Amino acid sequence: MVAAVFHSPLPDTSAPLKRAALSSIATKSIADPARSTGEIASKDTKKSVAKLPFDWRSLWLKVVPPILGMALLVGIWQIIAMGSKGTFPTPWDTGVQAVEIFSKPFYSNGPNDQGIGWNIWSSLKRVGVGFGLAALVGIPLGFMIGRFTFLNRMFGPLISLLRPVSPLAWLPIGLLVFKGAHPAAIWTIFICSIWPMIINTAVGVQRVPQDYMNVARVLNLSEWKIITKILFPAVLPYMLTGVRLAVGTAWLVIVAAEMLTGGVGIGFWVWDEWNNLNVKNIIIAIFVIGIVGLILEAALIKLAGAFTYEEVKA
């Protein structure tokens, strides 16, 4: 018995300690599983960010081409001015004149002698009124033409007949009916702005998926619910495209209309400067007209982009 007890193996007292240590390590790793991986990922991210080079090529393609285009324009302008022997102003002389004009853009010395700021503002007001009236009439009419086949067949030939007519051809009609240059100019803006909004809105309504309309019939929705809940969200991108085209056309037309009707406006300002043989002011007005049109176009493109959604492919 003594021998049996003596030769029996002694208990391993270190085994419980080892198991406890391993259990503690496992518990920490389970309690915070993302700690080690997060530290590794953050280190890798920092390394990748640190190694990411600056995209000089993208900056080059964005900045250099516009600068070269403007330099080409100024160069051609300078060559023409040098060949005209003083009858055509140089870019430098025009720039000096522009600084002088824009130093006092809102002076007023009478109805026919006002700063360029007042002329731009008067033209924008005419465009805003004519365009607003065209939107109030054209957008609902476009919805109805696109929604109802009878109205589409009724107004289709009229739109095809009247849309190609030059906007300035409508100006004498406005002068005859409204007996004034200001309302005639607004009428011209109205008639040239309404066609893009009617056509684009009608096309947008016609391209609404038929499944949407089938669901509306199943739910027995009213016509007002169909327009506000189904058609309007789907047609909005098309409608904004028509609005953008209409604004661009209106800004083009108002300059020509004001040349013919007179009064305060950027178009009349150009014509008045021509009568005074002030070519530098005419060139300044051309740049102002282009910049204002560019701003209007960019603002409406930004607005249309906010309501345009791309289909997500599975």
C-alpha positions as CSV (number, residue, x, y, z in Angstrom):
1,M,0.0,0.0,0.0
2,V,2.8,2.4,0.8
3,A,4.5,1.5,-2.5
4,A,1.3,2.1,-4.4
5,V,0.8,5.5,-2.8
6,F,4.5,6.4,-3.4
7,H,4.5,5.6,-7.1
8,S,1.1,7.3,-7.9
9,P,1.6,10.4,-10.1
10,L,1.5,13.8,-8.3
11,P,-1.4,16.1,-9.4
12,D,-0.4,18.9,-11.9
13,T,-1.1,22.1,-9.9
14,S,0.0,24.3,-12.9
15,A,-2.8,23.1,-15.2
16,P,-5.6,25.1,-13.6
17,L,-3.5,28.2,-13.8
18,K,-2.8,27.6,-17.5
19,R,-6.5,27.1,-18.2
20,A,-7.4,30.2,-16.3
21,A,-4.9,32.3,-18.3
22,L,-6.2,30.9,-21.6
23,S,-9.8,31.5,-20.5
24,S,-9.0,35.1,-19.7
25,I,-7.3,35.7,-23.1
26,A,-10.3,34.2,-24.9
27,T,-12.7,36.2,-22.9
28,K,-11.0,39.5,-23.8
29,S,-10.9,38.6,-27.4
30,I,-14.6,37.7,-27.4
31,A,-15.5,40.9,-25.5
32,D,-13.6,43.1,-27.9
33,P,-13.4,41.2,-31.2
34,A,-13.0,44.4,-33.4
35,R,-10.2,45.8,-31.3
36,S,-7.3,44.0,-33.0
37,T,-8.8,44.1,-36.4
38,G,-9.8,47.7,-36.1
39,E,-6.2,48.7,-35.1
40,I,-4.9,46.8,-38.1
41,A,-7.5,48.3,-40.4
42,S,-6.8,51.8,-39.2
43,K,-3.1,51.3,-39.7
44,D,-3.7,50.0,-43.2
45,T,-6.0,52.9,-44.0
46,K,-3.5,55.4,-42.7
47,K,-0.8,53.8,-44.9
48,S,-3.0,53.8,-48.0
49,V,-4.0,57.5,-47.4
50,A,-0.4,58.4,-46.9
51,K,0.6,56.6,-50.1
52,L,-2.3,58.0,-52.2
53,P,-0.8,60.5,-54.6
54,F,-2.5,63.8,-55.6
55,D,-4.5,63.5,-58.8
56,W,-2.6,66.1,-60.9
57,R,-4.0,64.8,-64.1
58,S,-7.6,65.4,-63.1
59,L,-6.6,69.0,-62.0
60,W,-4.8,69.5,-65.2
61,L,-7.8,68.4,-67.3
62,K,-10.2,70.7,-65.4
63,V,-8.1,73.9,-65.2
64,V,-5.9,74.0,-68.3
65,P,-8.5,73.5,-71.1
66,P,-10.7,76.5,-70.0
67,I,-7.6,78.7,-69.6
68,L,-6.4,77.7,-73.1
69,G,-9.8,78.4,-74.6
70,M,-10.0,81.9,-73.1
71,A,-6.4,82.6,-74.1
72,L,-7.3,81.5,-77.7
73,L,-10.3,83.9,-77.7
74,V,-8.2,86.8,-76.4
75,G,-5.5,86.0,-78.9
76,I,-7.9,86.1,-81.9
77,W,-9.5,89.2,-80.5
78,Q,-6.1,90.9,-80.2
79,I,-5.2,89.9,-83.8
80,I,-8.5,91.3,-85.1
81,A,-7.9,94.6,-83.2
82,M,-4.4,94.9,-84.5
83,G,-5.6,94.4,-88.1
84,S,-8.5,96.9,-87.8
85,K,-6.1,99.8,-87.3
86,G,-7.9,101.2,-84.3
87,T,-11.5,100.8,-85.3
88,F,-11.9,97.6,-83.2
89,P,-10.9,97.9,-79.5
90,T,-8.2,95.7,-78.0
91,P,-8.9,93.3,-75.0
92,W,-7.0,95.7,-72.7
93,D,-9.0,98.8,-73.7
94,T,-12.2,96.9,-73.3
95,G,-11.1,95.6,-69.9
96,V,-10.4,99.2,-68.7
97,Q,-13.8,100.3,-70.0
98,A,-15.5,97.4,-68.2
99,V,-13.9,98.4,-64.9
100,E,-15.2,101.9,-65.4
101,I,-18.7,100.7,-66.3
102,F,-19.0,98.3,-63.3
103,S,-17.7,100.9,-60.9
104,K,-21.1,102.6,-61.1
105,P,-23.6,99.9,-62.4
106,F,-26.7,101.5,-60.9
107,Y,-26.5,105.2,-61.8
108,S,-29.5,106.8,-63.3
109,N,-29.5,110.1,-65.3
110,G,-32.9,109.7,-66.9
111,P,-34.9,107.0,-68.6
112,N,-32.5,106.6,-71.5
113,D,-29.3,106.9,-69.5
114,Q,-29.0,104.3,-66.8
115,G,-26.2,102.0,-65.6
116,I,-25.8,98.5,-66.9
117,G,-27.0,97.0,-63.6
118,W,-30.5,98.6,-64.1
119,N,-30.6,97.3,-67.7
120,I,-29.8,93.8,-66.7
121,W,-32.4,93.9,-63.9
122,S,-35.0,95.2,-66.3
123,S,-34.3,92.4,-68.8
124,L,-34.4,89.8,-66.0
125,K,-37.8,91.1,-64.8
126,R,-39.3,90.8,-68.3
127,V,-37.9,87.3,-68.6
128,G,-39.2,86.3,-65.2
129,V,-42.7,87.6,-65.9
130,G,-43.0,86.1,-69.4
131,F,-41.4,82.8,-68.3
132,G,-43.6,82.6,-65.2
133,L,-46.8,83.0,-67.3
134,A,-45.5,80.4,-69.7
135,A,-44.9,77.9,-66.8
136,L,-48.4,78.5,-65.4
137,V,-50.0,77.7,-68.8
138,G,-47.5,75.3,-70.3
139,I,-46.8,72.8,-67.5
140,P,-50.5,72.0,-66.8
141,L,-51.3,71.9,-70.5
142,G,-48.4,69.5,-71.0
143,F,-49.8,67.2,-68.2
144,M,-53.2,67.2,-69.9
145,I,-51.8,66.6,-73.4
146,G,-49.7,63.7,-72.2
147,R,-52.5,62.2,-70.0
148,F,-55.4,62.3,-72.5
149,T,-55.2,61.0,-76.0
150,F,-58.0,63.3,-77.2
151,L,-56.2,66.4,-76.1
152,N,-52.9,65.1,-77.6
153,R,-54.5,64.7,-81.0
154,M,-56.2,68.0,-80.7
155,F,-53.2,70.2,-79.7
156,G,-50.5,68.2,-81.5
157,P,-51.1,69.8,-85.0
158,L,-51.3,73.3,-83.4
159,I,-48.0,72.9,-81.6
160,S,-46.3,71.5,-84.7
161,L,-47.5,74.5,-86.7
162,L,-46.7,77.3,-84.3
163,R,-43.5,76.0,-82.6
164,P,-41.1,76.6,-85.6
165,V,-42.2,80.2,-85.9
166,S,-39.5,82.6,-84.9
167,P,-40.2,84.3,-81.6
168,L,-39.6,87.8,-83.0
169,A,-42.3,87.2,-85.6
170,W,-44.8,87.3,-82.6
171,L,-43.5,90.8,-81.5
172,P,-45.6,92.8,-84.0
173,I,-48.7,90.9,-82.8
174,G,-47.9,91.9,-79.3
175,L,-47.4,95.5,-80.2
176,L,-50.7,95.5,-82.0
177,V,-52.7,93.8,-79.2
178,F,-51.1,95.2,-76.1
179,K,-50.3,98.7,-77.4
180,G,-47.0,98.9,-75.6
181,A,-43.4,97.8,-75.9
182,H,-43.1,96.4,-72.4
183,P,-46.1,94.0,-72.6
184,A,-45.1,93.1,-76.2
185,A,-41.7,92.0,-75.0
186,I,-43.3,89.9,-72.2
187,W,-45.7,88.4,-74.7
188,T,-42.7,87.4,-76.9
189,I,-41.0,85.7,-74.0
190,F,-44.2,83.9,-73.1
191,I,-44.8,82.5,-76.6
192,C,-41.2,81.3,-77.0
193,S,-41.0,79.8,-73.6
194,I,-44.2,77.8,-73.6
195,W,-43.3,75.2,-76.3
196,P,-40.4,73.5,-74.5
197,M,-42.4,73.1,-71.3
198,I,-45.5,71.7,-73.0
199,I,-43.5,69.2,-75.1
200,N,-41.1,68.0,-72.4
201,T,-43.9,67.7,-69.8
202,A,-46.2,65.8,-72.2
203,V,-43.3,63.4,-73.2
204,G,-42.6,62.8,-69.5
205,V,-46.2,61.9,-68.8
206,Q,-46.4,59.5,-71.8
207,R,-43.2,57.7,-70.6
208,V,-44.6,56.9,-67.1
209,P,-44.5,53.1,-66.8
210,Q,-47.9,51.5,-67.4
211,D,-47.5,49.4,-64.3
212,Y,-47.9,52.6,-62.2
213,M,-51.2,53.4,-63.9
214,N,-52.4,49.9,-63.5
215,V,-51.8,50.1,-59.7
216,A,-53.7,53.4,-59.7
217,R,-56.7,51.8,-61.3
218,V,-56.6,48.9,-58.9
219,L,-56.5,51.3,-55.9
220,N,-59.2,53.3,-57.5
221,L,-57.3,56.6,-57.1
222,S,-58.8,59.9,-58.2
223,E,-57.3,61.8,-61.1
224,W,-55.9,64.4,-58.6
225,K,-54.2,61.6,-56.7
226,I,-52.8,60.1,-59.9
227,I,-51.3,63.5,-60.9
228,T,-49.9,64.4,-57.5
229,K,-48.7,61.0,-56.3
230,I,-47.7,59.2,-59.5
231,L,-47.3,61.5,-62.5
232,F,-45.7,64.6,-60.9
233,P,-42.7,62.7,-59.2
234,A,-42.1,60.7,-62.4
235,V,-42.4,63.7,-64.8
236,L,-40.4,66.2,-62.7
237,P,-37.0,65.5,-64.4
238,Y,-38.6,66.0,-67.8
239,M,-40.4,69.1,-66.7
240,L,-37.2,70.7,-65.3
241,T,-35.5,70.0,-68.6
242,G,-38.2,71.9,-70.4
243,V,-37.9,74.7,-67.9
244,R,-34.1,74.9,-68.5
245,L,-34.6,75.0,-72.3
246,A,-37.3,77.6,-72.0
247,V,-35.1,79.9,-69.8
248,G,-32.2,79.7,-72.3
249,T,-34.5,80.6,-75.2
250,A,-36.2,83.4,-73.3
251,W,-32.8,85.0,-72.4
252,L,-31.8,84.8,-76.1
253,V,-35.0,86.4,-77.3
254,I,-35.3,89.2,-74.8
255,V,-32.1,90.8,-76.1
256,A,-33.4,90.9,-79.7
257,A,-36.9,92.0,-78.6
258,E,-35.5,95.0,-76.6
259,M,-33.4,96.1,-79.6
260,L,-36.7,96.5,-81.5
261,T,-38.9,97.8,-78.7
262,G,-36.5,100.2,-76.9
263,G,-36.8,101.2,-73.3
264,V,-34.5,100.0,-70.4
265,G,-32.9,96.6,-70.9
266,I,-29.6,95.0,-71.9
267,G,-30.8,94.6,-75.5
268,F,-31.7,98.3,-75.8
269,W,-28.4,99.2,-74.1
270,V,-26.5,97.3,-76.9
271,W,-28.5,99.0,-79.6
272,D,-28.0,102.4,-78.0
273,E,-24.3,101.9,-77.7
274,W,-24.2,101.0,-81.4
275,N,-25.9,104.2,-82.3
276,N,-23.2,106.0,-80.3
277,L,-20.5,103.9,-82.1
278,N,-19.2,102.7,-78.7
279,V,-17.9,99.3,-79.7
280,K,-16.2,98.6,-76.4
281,N,-19.5,98.8,-74.5
282,I,-21.1,96.5,-77.1
283,I,-18.4,93.9,-76.5
284,I,-18.9,94.3,-72.7
285,A,-22.6,93.7,-73.1
286,I,-22.0,90.6,-75.1
287,F,-19.9,89.1,-72.3
288,V,-22.5,90.2,-69.7
289,I,-25.3,88.5,-71.7
290,G,-23.3,85.4,-71.9
291,I,-22.3,85.3,-68.2
292,V,-25.9,85.9,-67.1
293,G,-27.2,83.2,-69.4
294,L,-24.5,80.8,-68.1
295,I,-25.5,81.5,-64.5
296,L,-29.2,80.8,-65.3
297,E,-28.3,77.6,-67.1
298,A,-26.0,76.3,-64.4
299,A,-28.6,77.1,-61.7
300,L,-31.3,75.2,-63.5
301,I,-29.0,72.2,-64.3
302,K,-28.2,72.0,-60.6
303,L,-31.9,72.1,-59.7
304,A,-32.7,69.4,-62.3
305,G,-29.9,67.2,-61.0
306,A,-31.3,67.4,-57.5
307,F,-34.6,65.8,-58.8
308,T,-33.1,63.3,-61.3
309,Y,-32.5,59.8,-60.0
310,E,-30.6,57.1,-61.8
311,E,-32.0,53.5,-61.8
312,V,-30.0,51.2,-59.6
313,K,-29.1,48.0,-61.4
314,A,-29.3,44.8,-59.5
